[in-house]
Amino acid sequence: MGKKRIIRRMRQSAMKNSDGSLSSHRMSWVGDPTKKRGNFGVFPTIAPKKGKEESSNSEDWKEQTPMEAKERGEMIKVKSRRRAMRLAAGAWKKGKDKKEAMKGYRENRKK
């Protein structure tokens, strides 16, 4: 199974944000930013609290560190910095959400 599919299937529920939108992952990446190739990881920075996996209430979700993501089996390993950055930015999404995420990624890269 591909990395994008693994990320999409990681969670079925989503947290409701203060602006009314939903977030299920809020991905980030870790690794040596000075190297193009190496060991990089992509992980969700939010996670539902234990026993609250189906809740959309933001109080039932918590911030997650890379170590916590690894313990939960949610750390996705990749071998390039670019791939890690793109996955964290939203390359794992589908359709309109992916298109918007990649537009934001390209705009941020220009800065």
VMD Tcl script that draws the C-alpha trace (Angstrom):
set ca {
  {0.00 0.00 0.00}
  {1.31 3.45 -0.92}
  {2.25 6.12 1.62}
  {-0.59 8.46 0.57}
  {-3.16 5.72 1.03}
  {-1.70 4.83 4.44}
  {-2.06 8.46 5.56}
  {-5.63 8.71 4.26}
  {-6.64 5.51 6.07}
  {-4.91 6.51 9.31}
  {-8.01 8.26 10.67}
  {-11.72 8.14 9.99}
  {-12.69 11.00 12.32}
  {-11.75 14.68 12.25}
  {-11.48 17.48 14.78}
  {-13.70 20.53 14.34}
  {-11.59 23.71 14.25}
  {-12.68 27.06 15.69}
  {-13.39 28.37 12.16}
  {-15.76 25.47 11.45}
  {-13.38 23.53 9.21}
  {-12.28 19.96 9.96}
  {-8.76 18.60 10.51}
  {-7.87 14.95 10.79}
  {-4.08 15.08 10.53}
  {-2.28 18.47 10.32}
  {0.85 16.81 9.01}
  {4.44 17.83 9.67}
  {7.84 16.37 8.83}
  {11.12 15.68 10.63}
  {14.66 15.11 9.40}
  {17.84 17.00 8.58}
  {16.70 20.09 6.62}
  {20.22 20.59 5.18}
  {20.17 17.25 3.32}
  {18.15 16.35 0.25}
  {18.36 12.58 0.76}
  {18.32 10.60 3.99}
  {15.90 9.49 6.67}
  {12.85 11.71 6.93}
  {9.52 11.16 8.61}
  {6.03 12.54 8.08}
  {3.49 12.43 10.91}
  {0.15 13.93 12.05}
  {0.63 16.65 14.67}
  {-2.83 16.09 16.17}
  {-4.33 12.90 17.53}
  {-7.55 11.95 19.28}
  {-7.21 11.29 23.00}
  {-7.46 7.67 24.07}
  {-11.07 6.52 24.00}
  {-12.19 9.58 22.01}
  {-11.26 8.31 18.51}
  {-14.72 9.04 17.06}
  {-15.16 12.53 18.59}
  {-15.02 15.73 16.55}
  {-14.87 17.91 19.69}
  {-11.54 19.78 19.69}
  {-11.17 19.15 23.44}
  {-10.99 15.41 22.71}
  {-7.88 15.91 20.55}
  {-4.28 16.69 21.54}
  {-1.04 17.86 19.97}
  {1.23 14.95 19.07}
  {5.05 14.85 19.08}
  {7.09 12.82 16.58}
  {7.85 10.26 19.31}
  {4.16 9.83 20.12}
  {3.39 9.41 16.42}
  {6.07 6.72 16.17}
  {4.63 4.89 19.19}
  {1.15 5.03 17.63}
  {2.51 3.69 14.33}
  {1.71 6.94 12.51}
  {5.25 7.91 11.44}
  {5.65 7.51 7.68}
  {9.28 7.11 6.57}
  {10.45 8.69 3.31}
  {13.92 9.06 1.79}
  {13.83 12.61 0.42}
  {13.29 16.01 2.01}
  {11.12 17.13 -0.91}
  {8.81 14.11 -0.57}
  {8.50 14.72 3.18}
  {7.69 18.39 2.64}
  {5.10 17.63 -0.06}
  {3.36 14.95 2.01}
  {3.28 17.23 5.05}
  {1.83 20.03 2.91}
  {-1.04 17.85 1.71}
  {0.09 15.75 -1.28}
  {-1.69 12.80 0.38}
  {-5.10 14.44 -0.06}
  {-7.43 13.96 -3.03}
  {-9.28 16.25 -5.41}
  {-9.92 19.90 -4.60}
  {-8.27 19.65 -1.16}
  {-5.04 18.37 -2.71}
  {-5.10 21.05 -5.42}
  {-5.45 23.81 -2.80}
  {-2.79 22.28 -0.54}
  {-0.26 22.00 -3.36}
  {-0.97 25.57 -4.49}
  {-0.13 26.73 -0.95}
  {2.98 24.54 -0.92}
  {4.27 26.09 -4.18}
  {3.55 29.62 -2.95}
  {5.42 28.98 0.32}
  {8.41 27.54 -1.58}
  {8.77 30.80 -3.54}
  {9.20 32.84 -0.34}
}
mol new
graphics top color blue
foreach p $ca { graphics top sphere $p radius 0.5 }
foreach p [lrange $ca 0 end-1] q [lrange $ca 1 end] { graphics top cylinder $p $q radius 0.2 }
display resetview
